[in-house]
Amino acid sequence: MSRRWIMALLISGAAASCGVQSKVDVIPAPSNPATRTLEAHGIAFQSPGNCVTFDAQTPDPAVGASQKSMDVVGLDDLNVVSVTELLVSPSERGLSAWSKHVSSEFATGFLQSGIVVKTGPDKVMLAGVKGLRWKLSQPSGVGYVLETTLVVMFRRDTEYFVKCQHTAERAPEIDRGCEQVLSSFKLGNGEV
């Protein structure tokens, strides 16, 4: 895992959702289902029914060709949950998120980019895979401070970033939605 990819994802991540276009442009109505299920790119998860799905399949230029996919659901451009899949180099395949090397690279990346680590890294299991979870705070680049929960894990040739970010006003909704996404997150059995 190159620190360059970490930095590109984290720095562009706060602003990336601002450039992502919503697939639907409707005001949520009380008739929304209680939950929605997203299934794509070998992943699946449930999110609150009032979340919309964003069209995020254009690779982030800061990340480059290593981006396999990005799926985003949320309430608006700043209050989202995203799952980004990056291709890892052959030398990094089989890497465990629980290794000291991984947590050290992230700590360095956070420090160099001015991201405030509020908690973590905490060792977690997500979809049966070892992961690390942080609570972070960073400027959005458009005048807001975003609170972020970031979970990172590796499986085969893929590094997964599950990121829940929100403004202070939307914290309760996104925090509940984040827990729903994390508790329902599944990976396909095939090669990813």
C-alpha positions as CSV (number, residue, x, y, z in Angstrom):
1,M,0.0,0.0,0.0
2,S,1.5,3.3,-1.1
3,R,1.1,6.3,1.2
4,R,0.4,8.2,-2.0
5,W,-2.9,6.3,-2.4
6,I,-3.8,6.9,1.2
7,M,-3.2,10.6,0.9
8,A,-5.0,10.8,-2.4
9,L,-8.1,9.1,-1.1
10,L,-8.3,11.0,2.2
11,I,-7.6,14.4,0.8
12,S,-9.8,14.0,-2.3
13,G,-12.4,12.0,-0.3
14,A,-13.7,15.0,1.6
15,A,-14.2,17.0,-1.6
16,A,-14.9,14.0,-3.9
17,S,-18.5,13.7,-2.8
18,C,-19.0,17.3,-3.7
19,G,-18.4,16.4,-7.3
20,V,-20.5,13.3,-7.3
21,Q,-23.9,13.7,-8.9
22,S,-27.0,12.2,-7.3
23,K,-28.8,9.6,-9.5
24,V,-32.0,11.0,-8.2
25,D,-32.9,14.6,-7.5
26,V,-36.1,14.2,-5.4
27,I,-37.0,15.3,-2.0
28,P,-37.4,12.3,0.3
29,A,-41.0,11.6,1.0
30,P,-42.5,9.8,4.1
31,S,-43.2,6.8,1.8
32,N,-39.5,5.9,1.6
33,P,-38.8,2.3,2.5
34,A,-37.2,1.7,6.0
35,T,-34.0,0.5,4.3
36,R,-32.4,0.3,0.8
37,T,-30.0,-2.4,-0.3
38,L,-27.1,-1.6,-2.5
39,E,-25.5,-4.5,-4.4
40,A,-22.7,-3.8,-6.8
41,H,-19.0,-4.6,-7.5
42,G,-19.0,-7.6,-5.2
43,I,-20.3,-5.8,-2.2
44,A,-23.7,-5.3,-0.6
45,F,-25.0,-3.3,2.3
46,Q,-28.2,-1.7,3.6
47,S,-28.7,2.0,4.2
48,P,-31.6,4.1,5.5
49,G,-34.5,4.5,3.2
50,N,-34.1,8.2,2.9
51,C,-30.6,7.9,1.4
52,V,-30.1,8.4,-2.3
53,T,-27.6,6.6,-4.5
54,F,-25.0,8.8,-6.1
55,D,-23.4,8.1,-9.5
56,A,-19.7,7.8,-8.6
57,Q,-18.3,5.5,-11.2
58,T,-15.9,8.0,-12.7
59,P,-12.5,7.2,-11.2
60,D,-11.2,9.9,-8.9
61,P,-8.2,11.4,-10.8
62,A,-6.3,11.7,-7.5
63,V,-6.4,7.9,-7.1
64,G,-5.9,6.9,-10.7
65,A,-6.1,3.5,-12.3
66,S,-6.0,1.6,-9.0
67,Q,-9.6,2.5,-8.3
68,K,-11.8,-0.4,-9.0
69,S,-15.1,1.1,-7.9
70,M,-16.8,3.6,-5.7
71,D,-20.3,3.4,-4.4
72,V,-21.9,6.3,-2.5
73,V,-25.2,6.7,-0.7
74,G,-26.3,9.7,1.4
75,L,-28.5,12.6,2.3
76,D,-26.6,15.3,0.3
77,D,-23.2,16.0,-1.1
78,L,-21.5,16.3,2.3
79,N,-23.4,13.7,4.3
80,V,-22.6,10.4,2.7
81,V,-21.4,6.8,3.1
82,S,-19.0,5.6,0.5
83,V,-17.3,2.3,-0.3
84,T,-14.1,2.6,-2.4
85,E,-12.3,-0.4,-3.8
86,L,-8.6,0.0,-4.8
87,L,-6.5,-2.6,-6.5
88,V,-3.4,-3.4,-4.4
89,S,0.0,-4.2,-5.8
90,P,1.0,-7.9,-6.0
91,S,3.5,-7.4,-3.2
92,E,0.7,-6.2,-0.9
93,R,-1.8,-8.9,-1.6
94,G,-2.7,-10.8,1.5
95,L,-1.8,-7.8,3.7
96,S,-3.6,-7.6,7.0
97,A,-5.1,-4.3,8.1
98,W,-4.1,-5.3,11.6
99,S,-0.4,-5.1,10.8
100,K,1.7,-2.4,12.4
101,H,2.9,-1.3,9.0
102,V,-0.7,-0.5,7.9
103,S,-1.6,1.5,11.0
104,S,1.7,3.3,10.8
105,E,1.2,4.4,7.2
106,F,-2.3,5.7,8.0
107,A,-1.0,7.6,11.1
108,T,1.6,9.3,9.0
109,G,-0.9,10.1,6.2
110,F,-3.3,11.6,8.7
111,L,-0.7,13.7,10.3
112,Q,0.8,15.0,7.0
113,S,-2.7,15.9,5.7
114,G,-3.9,17.7,8.8
115,I,-6.6,15.2,9.5
116,V,-7.4,15.0,13.2
117,V,-7.7,11.5,14.6
118,K,-10.3,11.5,17.4
119,T,-10.2,7.7,18.1
120,G,-8.5,4.7,16.6
121,P,-7.2,2.7,15.1
122,D,-9.6,0.1,16.5
123,K,-9.3,-3.4,15.3
124,V,-12.7,-4.5,13.9
125,M,-14.1,-7.3,11.8
126,L,-16.2,-6.3,8.8
127,A,-17.8,-9.0,6.6
128,G,-15.5,-11.5,8.3
129,V,-12.3,-9.6,7.3
130,K,-9.9,-7.8,9.6
131,G,-10.1,-4.1,9.5
132,L,-9.1,-0.9,11.2
133,R,-11.6,1.8,12.2
134,W,-10.9,5.5,13.0
135,K,-13.0,8.5,13.9
136,L,-11.6,11.5,12.1
137,S,-12.2,15.2,11.7
138,Q,-11.2,17.3,8.7
139,P,-12.2,20.4,6.8
140,S,-14.5,19.8,3.8
141,G,-12.8,22.5,1.6
142,V,-16.2,24.2,1.3
143,G,-16.5,25.7,4.8
144,Y,-17.6,22.8,6.8
145,V,-15.8,20.5,9.2
146,L,-16.6,16.9,8.4
147,E,-16.6,14.1,11.0
148,T,-15.6,10.8,9.4
149,T,-15.7,7.2,10.4
150,L,-13.2,5.3,8.2
151,V,-12.8,1.5,8.1
152,V,-10.0,0.0,6.0
153,M,-9.5,-3.6,5.1
154,F,-7.8,-5.9,2.6
155,R,-9.2,-8.9,0.8
156,R,-7.2,-10.7,-1.9
157,D,-6.2,-8.0,-4.5
158,T,-8.4,-5.3,-3.1
159,E,-8.2,-2.6,-0.4
160,Y,-11.6,-1.4,0.8
161,F,-12.3,2.0,2.3
162,V,-15.7,2.4,4.0
163,K,-16.2,6.0,4.8
164,C,-19.1,7.7,6.6
165,Q,-18.8,11.5,6.7
166,H,-21.2,14.1,8.0
167,T,-21.6,17.7,9.0
168,A,-22.5,18.5,12.7
169,E,-26.1,19.0,11.8
170,R,-26.6,15.6,10.2
171,A,-24.5,13.6,12.7
172,P,-27.3,11.5,14.2
173,E,-28.7,10.4,10.9
174,I,-25.4,9.5,9.3
175,D,-24.0,7.9,12.5
176,R,-27.1,5.6,12.6
177,G,-26.8,5.0,8.8
178,C,-23.1,4.2,9.2
179,E,-23.8,1.6,11.8
180,Q,-26.5,0.1,9.5
181,V,-24.1,0.0,6.6
182,L,-21.2,-1.5,8.7
183,S,-23.4,-4.1,10.4
184,S,-25.0,-5.3,7.0
185,F,-21.8,-5.0,4.9
186,K,-21.1,-8.2,2.8
187,L,-18.5,-9.2,0.3
188,G,-19.1,-11.6,-2.5
189,N,-17.5,-15.0,-2.5
190,G,-15.9,-14.7,-5.9
191,E,-12.6,-13.1,-6.7
192,V,-12.8,-9.3,-6.2
